[in-house]
Amino acid sequence: MEACKPVLNTGLRGVTIASTKVSDVDGAKGKLIYRGYLVKDLAGKATFEEVVHLLLFERLPDQGELAAIRRQIADQRAIPAAILTAMQGMPKDALPMDVLQATVPMLANYDPDIRNFDIDSAGRMAIRLIAKFPTIVAAWDRIRNGKTPIDPDPALSQAANLLHMLSGEPPDDELTGFMDAALVLHAEHSFNASTFAAREVASTKAHMYAAVAAGVGSLSGPLHGGANTRVMQMLLAIGDVDKVDDYIANILDTGGVIMGLGHAVYQVDDPRAHILAPMSLALGQRSGDTRWYDLSKALEVKGKAAFKQRKGKDIFVNVDFYSASLYYYMGIAVDLFTPIFAISRIAGWCAHVIEEQFGGAEAKPTLYRPESDYIGDYCGPDECAFVPLNERKPE
């Protein structure tokens, strides 16, 4: 088979796709903004439910609105028994992200608004999806381990309920607060790959579930949502701070990458990483074993220095670097780190789907239809002449 000509693939870097009011990322200054608010001012101060309201309805809620959205989410957490039965029939080694993606279109069949195309219906569908994602992820983790899924508790917050359904034990305030902050930090990040996938599908006027399923599929790719899983796998492989120098040298000698260092947008440290790092340390101290935090910190400091010495340029820590050890200290299975990312990012996806379909940028909705440069050259500059099957000769 002839070697193929390389196909230009710029990943749309530097290409402005659309305008948005949902969020902004300033990579040069290390700023992440949700509808005007710096994420560093939201994490630990505003709950995930408050941020959901902000993303979906463009403002932080007052007390009455917060009570209402908490109640709406709590009321919608249960998933249909038929979907639980279907999950119980899946192979126990199925990838959690594949299970999550498979259940999203199934949920569409039970949504009373699925045939409606208006902003109010879209908002209700968004609440249902945000509510159900933790239930799906926790149920699958228990099913694959031969345990009975735990029913969601309407008295708990989204963060506390997730931890409760995973472990079977009600979490304390510190664990709940750290998980809540992590959900806030991962809720939105402008036109990343999964958000763009969701918006592209939404631009066809497909319903919320179809767009969100596309987002889940995009997030499942290792170049997007799997980084914190790979960070933890790296930490487990290294095992000890004393081995960090040798690990870094081997990675740089062989042209590899230190997972969690480097980002497609930020030219400084990811602001979210500096919020997650002390949480990881606190849980390490609480457990009496800070090695995963210590190992992460040593990798960050020494990795940055080695990269600067070898390459002559700086590299920066991203959000995945410390979320890995944070979730590990919480006792969460490593392959659930990306689904937890989805449990958070579903809020941003839904906000973008609503903006794409009802934002009013165009009088008539316009579906995404980018151009491409055809570089095929199979029969010279002209088209190929068709040769009947019985006249074709082996090459």
Long-range contacts (C-beta under 8 A, 24 or more apart in sequence): 5-375, 5-377, 7-375, 8-373, 8-375, 12-196, 13-264, 17-191, 17-196, 17-199, 17-368, 18-191, 18-199, 18-356, 18-361, 19-361, 20-190, 20-191, 20-352, 20-355, 21-58, 21-355, 21-359, 22-55, 22-188, 22-190, 22-348, 22-351, 22-352, 22-355, 23-188, 23-189, 23-190, 23-348, 24-190, 25-189, 25-190, 25-265, 25-266, 27-263, 27-265, 27-266, 27-267, 27-268, 28-267, 28-268, 29-268, 30-266, 30-268, 30-269, 30-270, 30-271, 31-271, 32-189, 32-271, 32-272, 34-187, 34-188, 35-59, 38-271, 39-184, 39-185, 39-271, 39-272, 40-271, 40-274, 40-275, 42-184, 43-181, 43-184, 43-185, 43-272, 43-275, 44-177, 44-181, 44-184, 44-275, 46-184, 47-157, 47-158, 47-159, 47-180, 47-184, 48-157, 48-158, 48-159, 48-180, 48-183, 48-184, 48-187, 48-344, 48-347, 49-73, 49-157, 49-158, 51-183, 51-184, 51-187, 51-347, 52-130, 52-187, 52-347, 55-187, 55-188, 55-347, 55-348, 55-350, 55-351, 56-123, 56-126, 56-127, 56-347, 56-350, 56-351, 56-354, 57-123, 69-127, 70-157, 72-127, 72-131, 73-127, 73-130, 73-131, 73-158, 74-131, 74-152, 74-154, 74-155, 75-131, 75-154, 76-127, 76-128, 76-131, 76-132, 77-131, 77-132, 77-134, 77-135, 77-152, 77-154, 77-161, 78-132, 78-135, 78-151, 78-152, 79-103, 79-107, 79-132, 79-135, 79-136, 79-139, 80-107, 80-110, 83-107, 83-110, 84-139, 84-149, 87-136, 87-139, 87-140, 87-143, 88-143, 90-143, 92-143, 92-144, 93-144, 94-144, 95-220, 95-335, 96-137, 96-140, 96-141, 96-335, 96-336, 96-338, 96-339, 97-216, 97-219, 97-220, 97-225, 97-338, 97-339, 97-342, 98-220, 99-136, 99-140, 100-133, 100-136, 100-137, 100-140, 100-216, 100-339, 100-342, 101-213, 101-216, 101-217, 101-220, 103-136, 104-129, 104-209, 104-212, 104-213, 104-216, 105-209, 105-210, 105-213, 107-132, 107-209, 108-207, 108-209, 108-210, 111-209, 114-207, 114-209, 117-205, 117-207, 117-357, 118-358, 119-354, 119-357, 119-358, 122-208, 122-350, 122-353, 122-354, 122-357, 122-358, 123-354, 125-207, 125-208, 125-209, 125-350, 126-208, 126-347, 126-350, 126-351, 126-353, 126-354, 129-208, 129-209, 129-212, 129-346, 129-350, 130-158, 130-346, 130-347, 130-350, 131-158, 133-342, 133-343, 133-346, 134-158, 134-161, 134-162, 134-165, 134-343, 135-165, 137-162, 137-336, 137-339, 137-340, 137-342, 137-343, 138-162, 138-165, 138-166, 139-165, 141-166, 141-333, 141-336, 142-166, 158-183, 159-183, 162-340, 162-343, 163-330, 166-331, 166-332, 166-336, 167-331, 174-282, 174-286, 175-283, 175-330, 178-279, 178-282, 178-283, 178-326, 178-330, 179-330, 181-275, 181-276, 181-279, 182-276, 182-279, 182-323, 182-326, 182-327, 182-340, 182-344, 183-343, 183-344, 184-344, 185-272, 185-275, 185-276, 185-319, 185-323, 185-344, 186-272, 186-319, 186-323, 186-340, 186-341, 186-344, 186-345, 187-344, 187-345, 187-347, 187-348, 188-345, 188-347, 188-348, 188-351, 189-345, 189-348, 192-224, 193-218, 193-219, 193-221, 193-223, 193-224, 194-218, 194-219, 194-224, 194-225, 194-345, 194-349, 195-345, 195-348, 195-349, 195-352, 198-349, 198-352, 198-353, 199-352, 199-353, 199-356, 199-368, 200-368, 202-352, 202-353, 202-356, 202-357, 203-356, 203-357, 203-365, 203-366, 203-367, 203-368, 204-367, 205-357, 205-365, 205-367, 208-350, 208-353, 211-349, 211-353, 212-346, 212-349, 212-350, 212-353, 215-342, 215-345, 215-346, 215-349, 216-342, 219-338, 219-341, 219-342, 219-345, 220-338, 225-338, 225-341, 225-342, 226-338, 227-259, 227-260, 227-318, 227-320, 228-260, 228-319, 228-320, 228-321, 228-323, 228-324, 228-327, 228-337, 228-338, 228-341, 229-324, 229-334, 229-335, 229-337, 229-338, 230-259, 231-259, 231-260, 231-296, 231-320, 231-321, 231-323, 231-324, 231-325, 232-324, 232-325, 232-327, 232-328, 232-334, 232-337, 233-259, 233-334, 234-258, 234-259, 234-260, 234-299, 235-292, 235-295, 235-296, 235-299, 235-324, 235-325, 235-328, 236-334, 238-295, 238-299, 239-295, 240-291, 240-295, 241-291, 241-294, 241-295, 241-298, 244-295, 244-298, 244-299, 244-302, 245-302, 247-299, 248-299, 248-302, 248-303, 248-306, 249-306, 252-306, 252-307, 252-310, 258-299, 258-303, 258-307, 258-315, 259-320, 259-321, 260-296, 260-299, 260-300, 260-317, 260-318, 260-320, 260-321, 260-322, 260-324, 261-299, 261-300, 261-303, 261-304, 261-307, 261-315, 261-316, 261-317, 261-318, 261-321, 262-315, 262-316, 262-318, 263-316, 263-318, 266-316, 266-318, 267-316, 268-316, 269-316, 269-317, 270-316, 270-317, 270-318, 270-319, 272-319, 273-317, 273-318, 273-319, 273-321, 273-322, 276-319, 276-322, 276-323, 276-326, 277-322, 279-322, 279-326, 280-322, 280-325, 280-326, 280-329, 283-326, 283-329, 283-330, 284-325, 284-329, 286-329, 287-329, 292-325, 292-328, 292-329, 293-322, 293-325, 295-325, 296-321, 296-322, 296-324, 296-325
